[in-house]
Amino acid sequence: MSSINVLEAAAALPAAWSSSSLGEVGAACVKVLRMDGSPVQEEAHGADEILLVLDGRMELLVEGVEVAVETGEMYRVPAGARHAVGPGSHGTLVIVEEPAA
């Protein structure tokens, strides 16, 4: 596999909040997306989800608790946890997710 410039991959996406798969590690899918300041509605998944902010900042609400995830930080959303992205979230986000069990 060749190297991937994740920031360039995010910049090339047609729209914010539309993710692109960078590849798979075992059953996990690694995706990239651009955050543009707009919020994302609450959701939950059947498996853990890793959110890694490469640049910018993500305002996250997990089970009613506000969490700020800064550049270079990662947050693990446990399986089944209700979470939403708040307004003002911007930058590049890498998501690692496994299929629901």
CYANA upper distance limits for C-alpha pairs under 8 A (distance plus 0.5 A):
  4 ILE  CA      9 ALA  CA      8.18
  4 ILE  CA     22 LEU  CA      8.39
  5 ASN  CA      9 ALA  CA      6.75
  6 VAL  CA     10 ALA  CA      6.70
  6 VAL  CA     32 VAL  CA      7.62
  7 LEU  CA     11 ALA  CA      6.70
  7 LEU  CA     92 THR  CA      7.42
  8 GLU  CA     12 ALA  CA      6.67
  9 ALA  CA     13 LEU  CA      7.20
  9 ALA  CA     32 VAL  CA      7.92
 10 ALA  CA     20 SER  CA      8.44
 10 ALA  CA     32 VAL  CA      6.53
 10 ALA  CA     33 LEU  CA      5.90
 10 ALA  CA     34 ARG  CA      6.24
 10 ALA  CA     92 THR  CA      7.14
 11 ALA  CA     34 ARG  CA      7.75
 13 LEU  CA     18 SER  CA      7.66
 13 LEU  CA     19 SER  CA      8.12
 13 LEU  CA     20 SER  CA      7.97
 13 LEU  CA     33 LEU  CA      7.92
 13 LEU  CA     34 ARG  CA      8.20
 14 PRO  CA     18 SER  CA      8.01
 15 ALA  CA     34 ARG  CA      8.18
 16 ALA  CA     33 LEU  CA      7.18
 16 ALA  CA     34 ARG  CA      5.37
 16 ALA  CA     35 MET  CA      6.07
 16 ALA  CA     36 ASP  CA      6.35
 17 TRP  CA     33 LEU  CA      6.28
 17 TRP  CA     34 ARG  CA      6.27
 17 TRP  CA     35 MET  CA      6.37
 17 TRP  CA     36 ASP  CA      8.13
 18 SER  CA     33 LEU  CA      6.56
 18 SER  CA     34 ARG  CA      7.99
 19 SER  CA     31 LYS  CA      6.61
 19 SER  CA     32 VAL  CA      5.96
 19 SER  CA     33 LEU  CA      5.05
 19 SER  CA     34 ARG  CA      8.19
 20 SER  CA     31 LYS  CA      5.87
 20 SER  CA     32 VAL  CA      6.02
 20 SER  CA     33 LEU  CA      7.07
 21 SER  CA     29 CYS  CA      7.40
 21 SER  CA     30 VAL  CA      6.37
 21 SER  CA     31 LYS  CA      4.79
 21 SER  CA     32 VAL  CA      7.07
 22 LEU  CA     29 CYS  CA      8.25
 22 LEU  CA     30 VAL  CA      6.04
 22 LEU  CA     31 LYS  CA      5.85
 22 LEU  CA     32 VAL  CA      7.39
 23 GLY  CA     29 CYS  CA      6.58
 23 GLY  CA     30 VAL  CA      6.00
 23 GLY  CA     31 LYS  CA      7.82
 24 GLU  CA     28 ALA  CA      6.05
 24 GLU  CA     29 CYS  CA      4.99
 24 GLU  CA     30 VAL  CA      6.32
 25 VAL  CA     29 CYS  CA      6.95
 25 VAL  CA     30 VAL  CA      8.00
 27 ALA  CA     98 GLU  CA      6.44
 27 ALA  CA     99 PRO  CA      7.51
 28 ALA  CA     96 VAL  CA      6.90
 28 ALA  CA     97 GLU  CA      5.81
 28 ALA  CA     98 GLU  CA      4.76
 28 ALA  CA     99 PRO  CA      7.47
 29 CYS  CA     95 ILE  CA      8.45
 29 CYS  CA     96 VAL  CA      6.16
 29 CYS  CA     97 GLU  CA      5.91
 29 CYS  CA     98 GLU  CA      6.73
 30 VAL  CA     94 VAL  CA      7.48
 30 VAL  CA     95 ILE  CA      6.25
 30 VAL  CA     96 VAL  CA      5.09
 30 VAL  CA     97 GLU  CA      7.22
 31 LYS  CA     94 VAL  CA      6.08
 31 LYS  CA     95 ILE  CA      5.56
 31 LYS  CA     96 VAL  CA      6.91
 32 VAL  CA     92 THR  CA      7.70
 32 VAL  CA     93 LEU  CA      6.21
 32 VAL  CA     94 VAL  CA      4.99
 32 VAL  CA     95 ILE  CA      6.72
 33 LEU  CA     92 THR  CA      6.48
 33 LEU  CA     93 LEU  CA      5.90
 33 LEU  CA     94 VAL  CA      7.10
 34 ARG  CA     90 HIS  CA      7.69
 34 ARG  CA     91 GLY  CA      6.25
 34 ARG  CA     92 THR  CA      5.26
 34 ARG  CA     93 LEU  CA      6.70
 35 MET  CA     89 SER  CA      6.50
 35 MET  CA     90 HIS  CA      4.89
 35 MET  CA     91 GLY  CA      5.67
 35 MET  CA     92 THR  CA      6.67
 35 MET  CA     93 LEU  CA      7.56
 36 ASP  CA     88 GLY  CA      8.10
 36 ASP  CA     89 SER  CA      7.06
 36 ASP  CA     90 HIS  CA      5.36
 36 ASP  CA     91 GLY  CA      7.36
 37 GLY  CA     87 PRO  CA      5.89
 37 GLY  CA     88 GLY  CA      4.58
 37 GLY  CA     89 SER  CA      5.09
 37 GLY  CA     90 HIS  CA      5.50
 38 SER  CA     86 GLY  CA      7.75
 38 SER  CA     87 PRO  CA      5.44
 38 SER  CA     88 GLY  CA      6.81
 38 SER  CA     89 SER  CA      7.30
 39 PRO  CA     84 ALA  CA      8.13
 39 PRO  CA     85 VAL  CA      5.83
 39 PRO  CA     86 GLY  CA      5.13
 39 PRO  CA     87 PRO  CA      4.94
 39 PRO  CA     88 GLY  CA      7.90
 39 PRO  CA     89 SER  CA      7.77
 40 VAL  CA     84 ALA  CA      6.31
 40 VAL  CA     85 VAL  CA      5.47
 40 VAL  CA     86 GLY  CA      7.13
 40 VAL  CA     87 PRO  CA      8.50
 41 GLN  CA     84 ALA  CA      5.90
 41 GLN  CA     85 VAL  CA      7.40
 42 GLU  CA     82 ARG  CA      6.78
 42 GLU  CA     83 HIS  CA      5.62
 42 GLU  CA     84 ALA  CA      4.62
 42 GLU  CA     85 VAL  CA      7.93
 43 GLU  CA     82 ARG  CA      5.99
 43 GLU  CA     83 HIS  CA      6.05
 43 GLU  CA     84 ALA  CA      6.88
 44 ALA  CA     79 ALA  CA      7.82
 44 ALA  CA     80 GLY  CA      5.78
 44 ALA  CA     81 ALA  CA      6.04
 44 ALA  CA     82 ARG  CA      5.26
 44 ALA  CA     83 HIS  CA      6.84
 45 HIS  CA     49 GLU  CA      8.25
 45 HIS  CA     79 ALA  CA      6.22
 45 HIS  CA     80 GLY  CA      5.85
 45 HIS  CA     81 ALA  CA      7.76
 45 HIS  CA    100 ALA  CA      7.43
 46 GLY  CA     79 ALA  CA      5.64
 46 GLY  CA     80 GLY  CA      6.04
 46 GLY  CA     99 PRO  CA      7.96
 46 GLY  CA    100 ALA  CA      4.89
 46 GLY  CA    101 ALA  CA      6.88
 47 ALA  CA     78 PRO  CA      7.47
 47 ALA  CA     79 ALA  CA      4.70
 47 ALA  CA     80 GLY  CA      7.48
 47 ALA  CA     97 GLU  CA      7.73
 47 ALA  CA     98 GLU  CA      6.53
 47 ALA  CA     99 PRO  CA      7.06
 47 ALA  CA    100 ALA  CA      5.53
 47 ALA  CA    101 ALA  CA      7.11
 48 ASP  CA     76 ARG  CA      7.28
 48 ASP  CA     77 VAL  CA      6.16
 48 ASP  CA     78 PRO  CA      5.07
 48 ASP  CA     79 ALA  CA      4.81
 48 ASP  CA     80 GLY  CA      8.35
 48 ASP  CA     97 GLU  CA      7.12
 48 ASP  CA     98 GLU  CA      7.49
 49 GLU  CA     76 ARG  CA      6.24
 49 GLU  CA     77 VAL  CA      5.63
 49 GLU  CA     78 PRO  CA      7.12
 49 GLU  CA     79 ALA  CA      7.68
 49 GLU  CA     95 ILE  CA      7.47
 49 GLU  CA     96 VAL  CA      6.35
 49 GLU  CA     97 GLU  CA      5.29
 49 GLU  CA     98 GLU  CA      7.69
 50 ILE  CA     74 MET  CA      7.37
 50 ILE  CA     75 TYR  CA      6.33
 50 ILE  CA     76 ARG  CA      5.04
 50 ILE  CA     77 VAL  CA      6.78
 50 ILE  CA     95 ILE  CA      6.11
 50 ILE  CA     96 VAL  CA      5.48
 50 ILE  CA     97 GLU  CA      6.97
 51 LEU  CA     74 MET  CA      5.98
 51 LEU  CA     75 TYR  CA      5.69
 51 LEU  CA     76 ARG  CA      6.81
 51 LEU  CA     77 VAL  CA      8.17
 51 LEU  CA     93 LEU  CA      7.27
 51 LEU  CA     94 VAL  CA      6.45
 51 LEU  CA     95 ILE  CA      5.35
 51 LEU  CA     96 VAL  CA      7.22
 52 LEU  CA     72 GLY  CA      7.49
 52 LEU  CA     73 GLU  CA      6.43
 52 LEU  CA     74 MET  CA      4.73
 52 LEU  CA     75 TYR  CA      7.01
 52 LEU  CA     93 LEU  CA      6.20
 52 LEU  CA     94 VAL  CA      5.55
 52 LEU  CA     95 ILE  CA      6.88
 53 VAL  CA     57 ARG  CA      7.18
 53 VAL  CA     58 MET  CA      7.62
 53 VAL  CA     69 VAL  CA      7.36
 53 VAL  CA     70 GLU  CA      6.92
 53 VAL  CA     71 THR  CA      5.72
 53 VAL  CA     72 GLY  CA      6.15
 53 VAL  CA     73 GLU  CA      6.29
 53 VAL  CA     74 MET  CA      6.84
 53 VAL  CA     91 GLY  CA      7.96
 53 VAL  CA     92 THR  CA      6.53
 53 VAL  CA     93 LEU  CA      5.19
 53 VAL  CA     94 VAL  CA      6.93
 54 LEU  CA     71 THR  CA      5.96
 54 LEU  CA     72 GLY  CA      5.89
 54 LEU  CA     73 GLU  CA      8.16
 54 LEU  CA     91 GLY  CA      7.89
 54 LEU  CA     92 THR  CA      5.91
 54 LEU  CA     93 LEU  CA      6.40
 54 LEU  CA     94 VAL  CA      7.61
 55 ASP  CA     70 GLU  CA      8.16
 55 ASP  CA     71 THR  CA      5.17
 55 ASP  CA     72 GLY  CA      7.38
 55 ASP  CA     91 GLY  CA      5.63
 55 ASP  CA     92 THR  CA      5.82
 55 ASP  CA     93 LEU  CA      7.97
 56 GLY  CA     70 GLU  CA      7.07
 56 GLY  CA     71 THR  CA      5.91
 56 GLY  CA     89 SER  CA      7.99
 56 GLY  CA     90 HIS  CA      5.83
 56 GLY  CA     91 GLY  CA      4.65
 56 GLY  CA     92 THR  CA      7.09
 57 ARG  CA     68 ALA  CA      7.55
 57 ARG  CA     69 VAL  CA      6.27
 57 ARG  CA     70 GLU  CA      5.16
 57 ARG  CA     71 THR  CA      6.44
 57 ARG  CA     89 SER  CA      6.04
 57 ARG  CA     90 HIS  CA      6.13
 57 ARG  CA     91 GLY  CA      6.93
 58 MET  CA     68 ALA  CA      6.36
 58 MET  CA     69 VAL  CA      5.59
 58 MET  CA     70 GLU  CA      7.05
 58 MET  CA     85 VAL  CA      7.49
 58 MET  CA     86 GLY  CA      8.02
 58 MET  CA     88 GLY  CA      8.01
 58 MET  CA     89 SER  CA      4.87
 58 MET  CA     90 HIS  CA      6.88
 58 MET  CA     91 GLY  CA      8.46
 59 GLU  CA     66 GLU  CA      7.74
 59 GLU  CA     67 VAL  CA      6.62
 59 GLU  CA     68 ALA  CA      5.32
 59 GLU  CA     69 VAL  CA      6.98
 59 GLU  CA     85 VAL  CA      6.24
 59 GLU  CA     86 GLY  CA      5.51
 59 GLU  CA     87 PRO  CA      7.52
 59 GLU  CA     88 GLY  CA      7.44
 59 GLU  CA     89 SER  CA      5.93
 60 LEU  CA     66 GLU  CA      6.32
 60 LEU  CA     67 VAL  CA      5.53
 60 LEU  CA     68 ALA  CA      6.56
 60 LEU  CA     69 VAL  CA      7.79
 60 LEU  CA     83 HIS  CA      7.51
 60 LEU  CA     84 ALA  CA      6.39
 60 LEU  CA     85 VAL  CA      5.18
 60 LEU  CA     86 GLY  CA      6.30
 61 LEU  CA     65 VAL  CA      5.86
 61 LEU  CA     66 GLU  CA      5.03
 61 LEU  CA     67 VAL  CA      6.53
 61 LEU  CA     83 HIS  CA      5.90
 61 LEU  CA     84 ALA  CA      5.72
 61 LEU  CA     85 VAL  CA      6.78
 61 LEU  CA     86 GLY  CA      7.42
 62 VAL  CA     66 GLU  CA      7.01
 62 VAL  CA     67 VAL  CA      7.82
 62 VAL  CA     77 VAL  CA      8.08
 62 VAL  CA     81 ALA  CA      7.23
 62 VAL  CA     82 ARG  CA      6.38
 62 VAL  CA     83 HIS  CA      4.83
 62 VAL  CA     84 ALA  CA      7.21
 63 GLU  CA     81 ALA  CA      6.69
 63 GLU  CA     82 ARG  CA      5.75
 63 GLU  CA     83 HIS  CA      6.63
 64 GLY  CA     83 HIS  CA      8.42
 69 VAL  CA     73 GLU  CA      6.38
 69 VAL  CA     74 MET  CA      7.32
 69 VAL  CA     75 TYR  CA      7.53
 77 VAL  CA     81 ALA  CA      7.05
 77 VAL  CA     83 HIS  CA      8.29
 85 VAL  CA     89 SER  CA      7.57
